[in-house]
Amino acid sequence: MAKTNTKKARPEPEEESLSRVVDSEYTAENITVLEGLEAVRQRPAMYIGDTGSRGLHHLFNEVLDNSIDEALAGHCDKIVCTLHTDNSLSVVDNGRGIPVDKHEKYGVSALQVVMTVLHAGGKFGGGGYRVSGGLHGVGVSCVNALSEWCEVTVERDGKKYYQKYKRGVPEADVKEIGKATGKGTATRWMADSKIFEDIKYDSHIFKTRIRELAYLNPNVSIEFVNEKNPDENETFHFKDGIKALVQDINESHDVLHKPIYFKKTREDTEVEVALQYHTGYKENILSFANNINTIEGGTHTTGAKTALTRVINNYARKVNLLKEKEQNFIGEDVRGGLTMVISVKLLHPQFEGQTKTKLGNGEVEGLVNSIMGEALGEFFDENPAIAKRIVEKAIIEQRAREAARKAAEAVKRSSALDSFGLAAKLVDCIEKDPMKTELFIVEGDSAAGPAKGARDRRFQAVLPIKGKILNVERARVDKALDNNEIKALISSLGTGIDISVGREHDDAEGNGSAHGFDISKIRYGKIILLTDADVDGEHIRTLLLTFFYRYMKPIIDHGMVYLAKPPLFTIKAGKDERYYAQDEQERDEIVRSLKKKDVQITRFKGLGEMNPEELEETAMNPSTRTLLQIRLTPEDEIETEMIFSRLMGDKVEPRREYIEKHAKEVTDLDWHY
């Protein structure tokens, strides 16, 4: 844009030239129309979010969703997803097969239309699908556009058809290549290196989504095959669907009853709910709409919460477990120790919220409220023993809520706080802008010494904690708030905590509202866990992460939590050369590269053995350190919940089974996250 200066009598030559272009040369000739899929290639981030790892893996979701839609329609019960040795991917299903007859409007095979025209398919009012998933609706044509090559094989009507594309453009017409041996669609594609920054696939991401879909679609078996690493091959099939998901989440808990399950359809909307209470106090509600994980909840979640609160209150009054003068339970009372999965399938889902994963259909709230109220009320009448246990659990939670409130207030008056309201052990920094500050949480006073000497006091603060903090996965809120180390963490960060431990505080109708935790009051933009590079340090990091996940989850969601990587070894060569190694492999590589006889290797037993200069260089100086950021994506929600429950929960057996199953996947124990 040209500069504007009101003192000038007329524009300078360059400005005048620009003005003429803007004012007089903007005609129809200046309008560029991107034909076909070229718009996707020109602006890929508009269609898949980004061209990094997430966008790369999103292509897989788009193709898999097409096969799942066939399963939703009742035409597919087997899907095979393969990561091939050439780094291409394929999804094969035994559905009806994409139609191949000539499309009336476009004059070419319907298969070619589906693969080369945005928003073409059986999901836009053509009657092909009653209900479908897929959040963005860009579908397989977008995958085709962003692939170096893509090929589709269709088996239907006893014949086999094939077409191949190069960067979205067909190489030839759809052709018949033989007789069909079954039915279905096979799509294989090679992501385009001209589009994506780095084509590296993470099997874990694929399997997480496959597992989620297998729970939500019990009629289909989904197989994952990794030709590069057959040890990762796995088949996912949960015949009990979301009921199995509830059971698996609660595997590490002592449950009060078998899962309560119901599924009903009304007004073209299918409502499916599974719920189970355990003796713990955490609430875990997962919700889905047309197979999309609605991590921000929405109208279906609100309807279910309202119904749950109403039914439990009504039953408690009916059987006189709540006396006339006693207060009704509020929502968080009836959701303590609850694991619930809600899945709705509807014709026209409307999504809103920051990540577009919050269901906004107003009519769904009343529908779910009504269906769940009726079904749960009937269940309570038919199963009075279970209903009584649930009401008694709510009474316990009601009392615990009051105890937690008092404990939270006591933290403010704790003797662990000095006159400025900060933890006594906190060594604060000068800078007050949280977006410019860092808090290092270090293990004990021995590590605090070098950390204090190594920090930049202008923007880096240090908080030493004594040993291993309380495992909050097993402790009720009031007990956690009685722990001095946890009190020090809360007061240092300044945000307060969510004393409901993931549960929303709400009114008697179940309507949630934010309470307890306020991220706007956070005092540090980076919270860095700086512990020893050994098993004990690993344990301390896990305990801290458990605390943040349960009580301060927004700081993880906002990417504020980091792990520092102090070295395990220092290698000295002569007087001036010094190197650091995170593990034995890196140590050996450094030694081999030096090829000197006078190499001295020192293994640090802990941070307390490092001098401030070494700690500054390796863990605290922003220009030389390495930090690992802890982030959770919506795709991680189910697995993260299961991992914390299994590793930190009450039962030993699920923890042992998890460690035994995944031990061979760990290549670097100290830094495997």
C-alpha positions in Angstrom: 0.0 0.0 0.0 1.3 3.5 -0.9 2.1 6.0 1.9 -0.3 8.9 2.4 1.0 12.4 3.2 -1.6 15.1 3.4 1.1 17.9 2.9 1.8 16.8 -0.7 0.0 18.5 -3.5 0.0 15.4 -5.6 1.2 11.8 -5.4 4.7 10.9 -6.2 5.2 8.9 -9.5 5.2 5.5 -7.9 2.1 6.2 -5.9 0.3 7.6 -8.9 1.1 4.5 -10.8 -0.2 2.3 -8.1 -3.3 4.4 -7.8 -4.1 3.9 -11.5 -3.7 0.2 -11.2 -6.2 0.0 -8.3 -8.7 2.5 -9.6 -8.8 1.9 -13.3 -7.4 -1.5 -14.2 -9.5 -3.7 -11.9 -11.8 -5.3 -14.4 -13.2 -8.7 -15.2 -9.9 -9.6 -16.7 -8.3 -9.4 -13.2 -10.6 -12.1 -11.8 -8.9 -15.5 -11.8 -11.0 -18.6 -11.7 -9.2 -21.7 -10.4 -10.7 -24.7 -12.3 -11.3 -28.1 -10.8 -9.1 -28.9 -7.8 -6.5 -26.2 -8.5 -8.0 -24.1 -5.7 -7.1 -26.9 -3.2 -3.5 -27.0 -4.4 -3.2 -23.3 -4.3 -4.6 -22.9 -0.8 -4.4 -26.4 0.9 -4.6 -25.0 4.4 -8.1 -23.7 3.8 -9.2 -27.3 3.2 -7.2 -29.5 5.6 -6.0 -27.0 8.2 -2.3 -27.0 7.5 0.4 -28.7 5.4 2.2 -30.0 8.4 1.7 -33.3 10.2 -1.9 -32.7 11.1 -3.0 -31.9 7.6 -1.0 -34.9 6.2 -2.8 -37.3 8.6 -6.1 -35.6 7.9 -6.1 -37.0 4.4 -6.3 -40.4 5.9 -9.4 -39.4 8.0 -11.2 -38.1 4.9 -10.8 -41.4 3.0 -11.6 -43.5 6.1 -14.7 -41.5 6.8 -16.1 -42.4 3.3 -15.8 -46.1 4.2 -17.4 -45.5 7.7 -20.3 -43.8 6.0 -20.9 -47.0 4.1 -20.9 -48.8 7.4 -23.4 -46.3 8.8 -25.6 -47.0 5.9 -25.4 -50.7 6.7 -23.4 -51.7 3.6 -19.9 -52.3 4.9 -18.6 -54.4 7.8 -14.9 -54.6 7.0 -12.2 -51.9 6.3 -8.5 -52.4 5.9 -6.1 -49.5 6.2 -2.5 -50.0 5.1 0.7 -48.0 5.3 2.7 -49.4 2.4 6.5 -49.7 2.1 6.6 -47.0 -0.5 5.0 -44.5 2.0 1.7 -44.5 0.2 -1.6 -45.2 2.1 -4.7 -47.2 1.2 -8.2 -47.7 2.6 -10.2 -50.7 1.3 -13.8 -51.4 2.2 -16.4 -54.0 1.3 -19.2 -51.4 0.8 -21.3 -50.9 -2.3 -18.5 -49.3 -4.3 -18.6 -45.8 -5.7 -21.0 -45.6 -8.7 -19.2 -45.7 -12.1 -22.1 -45.0 -14.5 -22.1 -41.7 -16.4 -23.1 -38.6 -14.4 -25.9 -36.8 -16.2 -24.5 -33.3 -15.5 -20.8 -33.8 -16.0 -21.0 -36.4 -18.8 -18.3 -38.6 -17.2 -18.2 -41.5 -14.8 -19.6 -40.7 -11.3 -16.4 -42.1 -9.9 -14.4 -39.4 -11.7 -16.9 -36.8 -10.5 -16.5 -37.9 -6.9 -12.7 -37.9 -7.2 -12.3 -34.5 -9.0 -15.2 -32.3 -8.0 -15.3 -30.6 -4.6 -18.5 -31.3 -2.6 -19.6 -34.1 -5.0 -20.9 -37.3 -3.5 -23.9 -39.0 -1.9 -24.0 -36.7 1.1 -25.5 -33.5 -0.3 -29.2 -34.4 -0.7 -28.8 -37.0 -3.4 -30.1 -39.8 -1.3 -26.9 -41.8 -1.2 -26.5 -41.4 2.6 -29.0 -40.6 5.3 -26.3 -39.8 7.9 -22.6 -39.1 7.2 -19.5 -38.0 9.1 -16.7 -35.8 7.8 -16.4 -32.4 9.4 -15.4 -30.3 6.5 -17.1 -32.0 3.6 -14.1 -31.7 1.3 -13.8 -35.5 1.0 -11.7 -37.7 -1.2 -11.5 -35.1 -4.0 -9.3 -33.0 -1.7 -7.1 -36.0 -1.0 -6.8 -36.6 -4.7 -5.8 -33.0 -5.3 -3.0 -33.1 -2.7 -1.5 -36.4 -3.8 1.3 -37.0 -6.2 -0.8 -39.8 -7.5 -4.0 -41.5 -6.4 -5.7 -44.6 -7.8 -9.2 -46.0 -7.1 -10.4 -49.5 -7.7 -14.2 -50.2 -7.5 -15.9 -53.6 -7.4 -19.6 -53.5 -8.0 -22.3 -55.2 -10.2 -19.9 -58.1 -10.7 -17.2 -56.0 -12.4 -14.0 -54.3 -11.4 -13.2 -50.7 -12.5 -10.1 -48.6 -12.2 -8.9 -45.0 -12.6 -5.6 -43.2 -11.7 -5.0 -39.5 -11.2 -1.9 -37.4 -11.1 -2.2 -34.4 -8.7 -6.0 -34.6 -9.1 -6.1 -34.9 -12.9 -7.3 -38.2 -14.4 -4.7 -40.0 -16.5 -7.4 -41.8 -18.4 -11.1 -42.5 -18.3 -12.6 -45.0 -15.8 -12.1 -48.4 -17.3 -13.3 -51.9 -16.7 -10.4 -54.2 -15.8 -12.0 -57.5 -15.0 -14.5 -59.4 -13.0 -15.2 -58.5 -9.4 -14.2 -60.9 -6.6 -16.4 -59.1 -4.1 -17.6 -55.5 -3.7 -16.3 -52.2 -2.4 -13.9 -49.4 -2.9 -10.1 -49.4 -2.6 -8.4 -45.9 -2.6 -4.6 -45.6 -2.6 -2.6 -42.4 -2.6 0.8 -40.9 -2.4 0.9 -37.5 -0.6 2.5 -34.8 -2.7 5.9 -33.7 -1.5 5.3 -30.4 -3.3 2.5 -29.7 -0.8 3.5 -31.2 2.5 6.5 -30.1 4.5 7.6 -33.5 5.7 5.9 -36.8 4.7 6.3 -38.8 7.9 3.4 -40.9 9.2 2.7 -41.7 12.8 0.9 -45.0 13.1 -0.3 -44.0 16.5 -2.4 -41.2 15.0 -4.0 -43.6 12.6 -4.7 -46.2 15.2 -6.2 -43.7 17.6 -8.8 -42.6 15.1 -9.4 -46.2 14.0 -10.0 -47.3 17.6 -12.4 -44.4 18.2 -14.4 -45.3 15.1 -14.5 -48.9 16.0 -16.1 -48.1 19.3 -18.7 -45.9 17.6 -19.5 -48.4 14.9 -19.7 -51.9 16.4 -20.9 -53.4 13.2 -17.6 -52.9 11.4 -14.1 -54.4 11.8 -11.2 -52.1 11.0 -7.8 -53.5 10.4 -4.6 -51.5 10.4 -1.6 -52.9 8.5 1.9 -51.4 8.6 4.0 -53.0 5.9 7.1 -51.2 7.3 6.6 -52.6 10.8 4.2 -55.6 11.0 4.5 -55.5 14.8 2.1 -52.5 14.7 -0.6 -54.5 12.8 -3.9 -54.6 14.7 -7.6 -55.2 14.1 -10.2 -53.2 16.0 -13.7 -54.5 16.5 -15.8 -53.8 19.6 -19.1 -55.6 19.3 -20.4 -53.8 22.4 -19.7 -50.4 20.9 -19.7 -47.4 23.3 -20.6 -49.7 26.1 -17.2 -51.4 25.6 -15.6 -47.9 25.5 -17.1 -47.1 28.9 -15.8 -50.4 30.4 -12.3 -49.8 28.9 -12.1 -46.3 30.3 -13.2 -47.6 33.8 -10.8 -50.6 33.6 -8.6 -49.1 36.4 -11.6 -48.2 38.6 -13.8 -50.1 41.1 -17.2 -49.7 39.4 -20.6 -49.6 41.1 -22.5 -51.5 38.4 -22.5 -52.8 34.9 -22.8 -50.1 32.2 -26.3 -48.7 31.6 -27.0 -48.6 27.9 -29.8 -47.5 25.7 -30.3 -46.5 22.0 -33.4 -44.9 20.6 -34.4 -43.1 17.5 -36.8 -40.2 17.4 -37.5 -37.5 14.8 -34.8 -38.8 12.5 -32.2 -38.5 15.3 -30.5 -41.6 16.8 -29.5 -41.2 20.5 -27.1 -43.7 22.0 -25.8 -43.5 25.6 -23.7 -45.7 27.8 -22.8 -44.7 31.4 -21.2 -46.3 34.5 -20.3 -45.0 37.9 -17.1 -45.9 39.8 -15.9 -45.3 43.3 -13.6 -42.4 42.3 -14.6 -38.8 41.9 -13.6 -37.8 38.4 -16.2 -37.1 35.7 -15.5 -38.2 32.2 -18.1 -37.4 29.5 -17.3 -38.1 25.9 -19.7 -37.0 23.2 -19.9 -37.6 19.5 -22.1 -36.4 16.6 -22.1 -38.4 13.4 -18.8 -40.0 14.6 -17.2 -36.6 15.2 -15.7 -36.2 18.6 -17.4 -33.1 20.0 -14.7 -32.2 22.5 -16.5 -28.9 23.4 -19.7 -30.7 24.0 -22.9 -29.1 22.8 -26.6 -29.4 22.9 -26.5 -33.2 23.1 -24.3 -33.1 26.1 -26.4 -30.4 27.8 -29.5 -32.4 27.3 -27.9 -35.5 28.8 -26.6 -33.7 31.9 -30.0 -32.1 32.5 -31.8 -35.4 32.3 -29.3 -37.1 34.6 -29.6 -34.5 37.3 -33.4 -34.4 37.1 -33.8 -38.2 37.2 -31.5 -38.8 40.1 -33.1 -36.0 42.1 -36.6 -37.3 41.4 -35.6 -40.8 42.4 -33.8 -39.7 45.5 -37.0 -37.9 46.6 -39.2 -40.8 45.6 -37.4 -43.3 47.8 -36.8 -40.7 50.6 -33.0 -40.7 50.3 -33.3 -36.9 50.0 -35.4 -35.6 52.8 -37.9 -32.8 52.4 -35.7 -30.0 53.8 -32.5 -31.2 52.2 -31.2 -29.5 49.1 -31.4 -31.0 45.6 -28.2 -32.4 44.1 -26.6 -30.1 41.5 -25.0 -31.3 38.3 -21.5 -31.9 39.7 -22.9 -33.9 42.6 -24.5 -36.5 40.3 -21.5 -36.6 37.9 -18.8 -37.5 40.5 -17.3 -40.8 39.4 -19.4 -40.9 36.2 -18.1 -42.2 32.9 -20.6 -41.5 30.1 -20.5 -41.7 26.3 -23.1 -39.9 24.2 -23.4 -40.6 20.5 -26.0 -38.9 18.3 -26.6 -39.4 14.6 -28.6 -36.7 12.8 -29.4 -35.5 9.3 -28.0 -32.0 9.4 -25.4 -31.4 12.2 -24.4 -27.9 12.9 -21.0 -27.4 14.5 -19.7 -24.3 16.3 -17.1 -23.4 18.9 -13.4 -22.6 18.6 -12.5 -25.9 17.0 -15.9 -26.4 15.2 -16.4 -29.5 17.4 -19.4 -28.3 19.5 -22.8 -29.4 18.4 -25.2 -26.5 18.0 -28.5 -28.0 16.9 -31.0 -26.6 19.3 -33.6 -29.3 18.8 -31.2 -32.0 19.9 -31.0 -30.7 23.5 -34.6 -31.4 24.2 -34.6 -34.6 22.3 -31.7 -36.1 24.2 -33.1 -34.7 27.5 -36.4 -36.5 26.8 -35.0 -39.8 25.6 -32.5 -40.1 28.3 -34.9 -39.0 31.0 -37.4 -41.7 30.0 -34.8 -44.5 29.6 -32.9 -43.7 32.8 -36.1 -43.4 34.8 -37.3 -46.8 33.6 -33.9 -48.3 34.4 -34.0 -46.9 38.0 -37.5 -48.3 38.5 -36.5 -51.7 37.3 -33.1 -51.8 39.1 -33.6 -50.2 42.5 -30.4 -51.6 44.0 -28.3 -49.9 41.4 -30.3 -46.7 41.5 -29.8 -46.5 45.3 -26.0 -46.9 44.9 -26.0 -44.1 42.4 -28.0 -41.8 44.7 -25.7 -42.6 47.7 -22.7 -41.8 45.5 -24.3 -38.4 44.8 -24.8 -37.8 48.5 -21.1 -38.5 49.1 -20.1 -36.1 46.2 -22.4 -33.4 47.6 -20.6 -33.6 50.9 -17.2 -33.7 49.2 -18.0 -30.7 47.2 -18.5 -28.7 50.3 -15.3 -30.1 51.8 -13.4 -29.2 48.6 -14.8 -25.6 48.7 -13.6 -25.2 52.2 -10.2 -26.7 51.3 -9.8 -24.3 48.3 -10.5 -21.3 50.6 -8.0 -22.6 53.1 -5.3 -22.6 50.4 -5.6 -18.8 50.3 -4.9 -18.6 54.0 -2.2 -21.3 54.1 0.9 -20.8 56.1 2.9 -21.8 53.1 2.2 -18.4 51.6 4.2 -15.3 52.4 2.9 -11.8 52.8 2.7 -11.3 49.0 0.5 -14.4 48.4 3.3 -16.4 46.8 4.8 -19.8 47.8 7.6 -19.3 50.3 10.1 -21.3 48.2 9.4 -19.5 45.0 12.3 -17.5 43.6 10.4 -15.0 41.4 11.6 -13.0 38.4 11.5 -9.3 37.7 9.3 -9.3 34.6 5.5 -9.3 35.3 4.1 -9.9 31.8 3.2 -13.6 31.8 3.8 -13.9 28.1 7.5 -13.1 28.7 8.1 -15.2 31.8 9.1 -18.8 32.6 8.6 -20.9 35.7 11.1 -23.8 36.2 9.7 -26.5 38.6 12.7 -28.3 39.9 13.2 -31.3 42.0 14.3 -30.4 45.6 16.7 -27.9 47.1 19.8 -29.5 45.6 18.6 -28.9 42.1 17.3 -25.4 43.1 20.8 -24.2 43.8 22.2 -24.6 40.3 18.9 -23.5 38.8 18.9 -20.3 40.7 22.5 -19.6 39.6 21.8 -20.5 36.0 18.5 -18.5 35.5 18.1 -15.1 34.0 16.4 -13.3 36.9 14.8 -10.9 34.5 12.2 -13.4 33.2 13.0 -16.9 34.8 11.5 -18.0 38.1 12.4 -21.2 40.0 10.1 -23.2 42.3 11.7 -26.2 44.0 9.3 -29.0 45.1 10.1 -31.6 47.6 10.3 -35.2 46.2 7.3 -36.8 44.5 4.1 -34.8 44.9 0.8 -36.5 45.8 -0.7 -38.7 43.1 -3.9 -36.7 42.5 -5.4 -39.5 40.4 -6.1 -41.4 43.6 -6.8 -38.5 46.0 -10.0 -36.5 46.5 -9.8 -32.8 45.9 -9.8 -31.8 49.6 -6.9 -34.2 50.3 -4.9 -32.9 47.3 -5.4 -29.3 48.5 -3.9 -30.3 51.9 -0.6 -31.2 50.2 2.1 -28.5 50.7 3.7 -29.0 47.3 0.4 -28.7 45.5 -0.4 -25.6 47.5 2.9 -24.1 46.4 2.2 -24.9 42.7 -1.3 -23.3 42.9 -0.1 -20.2 44.6 2.9 -19.8 42.3 0.9 -20.0 39.1 -1.9 -17.8 40.3 -4.8 -19.3 38.4 -6.5 -21.2 41.1 -7.7 -24.7 40.2 -10.8 -26.5 39.0 -11.9 -28.0 42.3 -14.4 -30.1 40.4 -11.5 -32.0 38.8 -12.8 -31.7 35.3 -16.4 -31.4 36.2 -18.3 -28.2 35.4 -20.0 -26.4 38.3 -23.6 -26.0 37.4 -27.1 -25.5 38.6 -29.8 -28.1 39.4 -30.7 -28.3 35.8 -27.2 -29.4 34.8 -26.2 -26.2 33.0 -22.4 -25.8 33.3 -20.5 -22.6 34.1 -16.8 -21.9 34.4 -15.6 -21.9 38.0 -12.4 -22.2 40.0 -9.7 -21.9 37.4 -8.9 -18.6 35.6 -6.2 -18.8 33.0 -6.2 -15.0 32.6 -4.5 -14.8 36.0 -1.6 -17.0 35.1 1.8 -15.5 36.1 4.0 -17.4 33.7 3.6 -18.1 30.0 5.9 -21.2 30.1 5.8 -23.8 32.9 9.0 -25.9 32.5 9.4 -29.2 34.3 13.2 -29.6 35.1 13.9 -32.9 36.7 16.7 -35.5 36.7 17.2 -37.5 33.5 16.4 -40.8 35.3 13.5 -43.0 36.3 12.8 -41.0 39.5 12.7 -37.8 37.4 10.4 -39.5 35.0 8.0 -40.4 37.9 8.0 -36.8 39.2 7.3 -35.5 35.7 4.4 -37.9 35.4 2.9 -36.9 38.8 3.2 -33.2 37.8 1.6 -33.8 34.4 -1.2 -35.7 36.2 -1.8 -32.8 38.4 -1.9 -30.3 35.5 -4.1 -32.6 33.4 -6.7 -33.1 36.2 -6.7 -29.6 37.9 -5.3 -27.1 35.3 -6.0 -28.7 32.0 -6.3 -25.4 30.1 -2.6 -24.7 30.5 -1.9 -27.9 28.6 -4.5 -27.1 26.0 -2.8 -23.7 25.5 0.6 -25.3 25.1 2.1 -23.7 28.2 3.7 -26.9 29.7 7.2 -28.0 28.6 9.7 -30.6 29.6 13.4 -29.5 29.8 16.0 -32.0 28.7 19.0 -31.8 30.9 21.9 -34.1 29.8 22.8 -37.5 31.3 26.4 -37.3 30.3 29.1 -34.7 29.7 32.1 -35.5 27.5 35.2 -33.4 27.8 38.0 -33.5 25.2 41.1 -31.6 26.2 40.7 -28.3 28.0 38.3 -26.5 25.8 35.9 -29.0 24.2 32.8 -30.0 26.1 29.8 -32.0 24.8 26.5 -33.2 26.3 24.6 -36.4 25.7 21.0 -37.2 26.5 21.5 -41.0 26.5 24.1 -43.7 26.1 23.7 -43.9 22.3 24.3 -40.2 21.8 27.3 -40.4 24.2 28.9 -43.2 22.2 28.3 -41.3 18.9 30.0 -38.2 20.3 33.0 -40.3 21.5 33.4 -42.0 18.2 33.3 -38.7 16.4 36.1 -37.2 18.6 38.6 -40.0 18.0 40.7 -38.7 20.9 42.4 -40.7 23.7 42.0 -38.0 26.4 38.2 -38.1 26.5 36.6 -37.8 29.9 33.0 -38.9 30.4 30.9 -37.9 33.4 27.5 -39.2 34.2 25.3 -36.8 36.1 23.4 -38.5 39.0 21.2 -35.5 39.2 20.8 -31.8 38.5 22.4 -31.0 41.9 25.7 -32.3 40.4 25.7 -29.8 37.6 27.2 -26.4 38.0 25.1 -23.3 37.0 27.1 -22.8 33.8 26.3 -26.4 32.6 22.7 -26.2 33.6 22.3 -22.8 31.9 23.8 -24.0 28.6 21.8 -27.3 28.4 18.4 -26.5 30.0 17.8 -22.9 30.7 19.3 -20.6 28.0 16.6 -20.2 25.3 19.3 -20.0 22.6 21.0 -23.4 23.5 18.4 -25.5 25.3 15.9 -28.0 24.0 12.3 -28.1 25.3 9.6 -30.6 24.6 6.1 -29.0 24.5 3.2 -31.0 25.9 0.2 -30.7 23.6 -3.1 -32.6 23.4 -5.2 -32.8 20.3 -8.9 -33.7 20.1 -7.8 -37.0 18.6 -5.8 -37.8 21.8 -8.7 -37.3 24.3 -9.9 -40.9 24.7 -6.4 -42.5 24.8 -5.1 -39.8 27.2 -7.9 -40.5 29.6 -7.2 -44.2 29.5 -3.5 -43.8 29.9 -3.8 -41.6 33.0 -6.4 -43.9 34.5 -4.3 -47.0 33.9 -0.9 -45.7 34.9 -1.9 -43.6 37.9 -5.2 -45.3 39.0 -5.9 -47.6 41.9 -5.6 -51.0 40.2 -2.2 -52.5 39.6 -3.1 -55.1 37.0 -4.2 -52.7 34.2 -1.0 -50.7 34.8 1.2 -53.8 34.5 -0.6 -54.9 31.4 -0.2 -51.5 29.8 3.6 -51.4 30.6 4.1 -54.9 29.3 2.2 -54.2 26.1 4.0 -50.9 25.3 7.5 -51.5 26.7 8.9 -52.6 23.3 7.6 -49.3 21.8 9.8 -47.2 24.1 13.2 -46.3 22.5 14.1 -43.6 25.0 12.6 -44.2 28.4 13.6 -40.8 29.9 12.0 -38.7 27.1 9.2 -40.9 25.6 6.0 -38.7 25.5 
